[in-house]
Amino acid sequence: MFICLLVLNLKNKVFIIVGIITGAASICLSLILKNSFYIVITAILGASVGYFIENKMIKKKKREKQC
């Protein structure tokens, strides 16, 4: 069920990259941590990575328009 929700959100490269990063981080942290706190950590990580990637892409497009 959760994989279906993830697939429906994969609309562009940013979502795919963030999904792969957070999925890998979630698996690694679930093996390290013995509680379910890894879900909160990977949610924050995913939001942060998505923000920074989109921010870089916006800045890159602005630079290209200026040239």
C-alpha positions, 0 to 999 in steps of 0.5 A: 500500500505504501509503495503505491502511494510512493509511486503516485508521487514520483512526478519528476526527477526531484521526487525520484531522487528524494525517494531513493535517498529516503528509502535507503536512509530508512532501511539503514537507520532501521537496522541501526536504531532499535525503535521507530524513531528512524521514520521521523529522521528520514521524513525530516531528511527527505523534506530537507533534501527535496528542498535543497535540490529544488532550490538549486534547480531554481537558482540554476534556471535563473542563472540560465535565463540571465545569460 
